[in-house]
Every structure is written in C-alpha cells, then in structure tokens.
Amino acid sequence: MKEMQFRVEINASKERVWDTLWQDKTLRQWAGIIDPGTHMVGGLKEGNEIQFISGNGYGVTSLVEKLVPGEFALLRHSADTQDEGKRERAQQWTGGKESYSLTEKDGTTTLTFVCDVPPELEKYFKVTYPKALERVKVLSERNK
C-alpha cells in the first residue's frame, strides 16, 4: 500500500470539523463521495472496532487505535468485509491505516487526512479524496 496525504483549510472550529467528520448524517454526506452509501457502524472510542460499510455492502472493520476527541483519530484496518460486514472478503485494505488530524489557528482548522491506499486505487483516491474533504469544508462552514 502507498501512504497518501490530503489537507484542507476550513473556516470553522476544530470541534465543528470533528463533529462534521463523525456525526452520522454528515459522515454519510462526505464519505459517500468516496464510496456511495458509506456509513459507520459502532462507536468512535479508543480500543473499539468500528465498521465502514458502503451502499453495496462491502466495507472494512477498523480498530480505533488512538483517539484524542476533537484532534486526532488513528484507525487500523483489521478486516475487509462484505454482506454488511458479516463475511470477510479479499484483504485489499487489511493492515492499512488512516488518520485524521485537526489543528486550529485563529478560527481556521487544518484537517490532514493520511491513508494507506492499495496501488490499484491510488488514481481514484487522488480524485475523490480532495472532493470528500471539500465536502467536509462546506458542511463545517455551513453549520458554524
């Protein structure tokens, strides 16, 4: 896998951006750009396993390895799944990680996303992830 990094400046508090990232309604809006219908199952708490499931039933199970609410989340993918997370599938994402870091200065929050991406999806992520982060920006700024 290749590590990719994306960053966006958002005119909102880091608390507002954090809420936009992880509240169900807004998570579905930005994550759906990457994979339509994506939603999170489980609670975002350090040590918990959560699942990201797409509209087609495929997903990934991730361990919340480190969590500093409002500032940082590190997720380690432990299994690729299908059938709404009930069965394992080819291990495209297993072992990879993704992180979300937020820093705020003078009312502007910098959101940095770092993710391990399978080689066959690098081009797709270069296009879709900036769009997803732009959606996070729009949603966060709209809901100030």
C-alpha positions in Angstrom: 0.0 0.0 0.0 1.0 3.6 -0.6 0.6 6.3 2.0 -1.3 9.3 0.7 -1.9 12.6 2.4 -4.5 15.3 1.8 -5.1 18.6 3.6 -7.8 21.2 3.7 -8.2 24.6 5.4 -11.6 25.1 7.0 -13.1 28.3 8.4 -14.6 26.7 11.4 -13.5 25.5 14.9 -11.9 22.1 15.1 -14.8 20.9 17.3 -17.2 21.8 14.4 -15.0 20.0 11.9 -14.7 16.9 14.2 -18.5 16.7 14.5 -18.8 17.0 10.7 -16.4 14.1 10.3 -18.0 11.7 12.7 -21.7 12.5 13.1 -23.8 10.0 11.1 -25.7 12.5 8.9 -22.6 14.5 7.8 -20.2 11.4 7.6 -22.6 9.9 5.1 -22.5 13.1 3.0 -18.7 13.3 2.7 -17.8 9.6 2.8 -20.4 8.9 0.2 -18.3 10.8 -2.3 -15.6 8.2 -1.9 -17.9 5.2 -1.9 -21.7 5.8 -2.2 -23.8 4.9 0.8 -20.8 4.7 3.2 -21.7 4.9 6.9 -20.1 3.9 10.2 -21.3 1.2 12.5 -20.1 1.3 16.1 -18.8 3.9 18.5 -15.7 6.0 17.9 -13.9 5.2 21.1 -10.3 4.2 21.6 -10.0 0.4 21.6 -13.3 -0.1 19.8 -13.8 -1.8 16.5 -15.9 0.1 14.0 -17.0 -0.7 10.5 -17.3 1.5 7.5 -19.9 -0.1 5.2 -20.7 1.1 1.7 -24.1 1.1 -0.1 -23.1 -2.2 -1.9 -22.5 -4.0 1.4 -18.7 -4.0 1.2 -16.7 -2.5 3.9 -13.8 -2.5 6.3 -13.5 -3.3 10.0 -11.1 -1.0 11.8 -9.6 -0.7 15.3 -9.7 2.8 16.8 -6.0 2.6 17.7 -5.7 6.1 19.1 -8.3 8.8 19.7 -7.9 12.3 21.0 -11.5 13.7 20.6 -11.6 16.8 18.6 -8.0 16.5 17.5 -6.9 13.1 16.2 -8.1 9.6 15.2 -5.9 6.7 14.1 -7.7 3.7 12.6 -6.1 0.4 11.7 -8.0 -1.8 9.3 -8.3 -5.3 10.6 -10.6 -6.9 8.0 -12.2 -6.3 4.6 -15.8 -7.4 4.7 -18.9 -8.0 2.6 -22.6 -8.6 3.3 -22.9 -5.6 5.6 -19.7 -6.6 7.5 -20.9 -10.2 8.2 -18.3 -12.0 6.0 -14.7 -11.4 5.2 -13.5 -10.8 1.6 -10.2 -10.2 -0.2 -7.8 -8.3 2.0 -7.4 -5.2 0.0 -7.4 -2.8 3.0 -6.4 -5.2 5.8 -3.4 -3.9 7.8 -3.6 -0.4 6.4 -4.3 2.7 8.5 -5.9 6.1 8.2 -5.6 9.1 10.4 -7.5 12.4 10.8 -5.6 15.3 12.4 -7.1 18.7 13.2 -5.2 21.8 14.3 -6.8 25.2 14.8 -5.3 28.7 14.5 -7.2 32.0 14.5 -10.6 30.2 13.8 -9.2 28.2 10.9 -8.9 24.4 11.2 -6.4 22.4 9.1 -7.7 18.9 8.5 -5.0 16.4 7.5 -6.0 13.0 6.3 -3.4 10.3 5.8 -4.3 6.9 4.4 -2.6 3.7 3.2 -4.1 3.0 -0.2 -3.9 -0.1 -2.4 -1.9 0.6 -5.5 -4.9 -0.1 -7.8 -6.9 2.7 -6.1 -4.3 5.5 -6.0 -5.6 7.4 -9.0 -9.2 7.1 -7.7 -8.2 8.4 -4.3 -6.3 11.3 -5.9 -9.5 12.5 -7.5 -12.1 11.6 -4.9 -10.5 12.4 -1.5 -10.0 16.1 -2.3 -13.6 16.2 -3.2 -14.6 14.5 0.0 -12.5 16.9 2.1 -14.0 19.8 0.2 -17.5 18.5 1.2 -16.3 18.4 4.9 -15.2 22.0 4.5 -18.6 23.1 3.0 -20.5 21.2 5.7 -18.4 22.5 8.5 -18.5 26.1 7.3 -22.3 26.0 6.7 -23.0 24.7 10.1 -20.9 27.2 12.0 
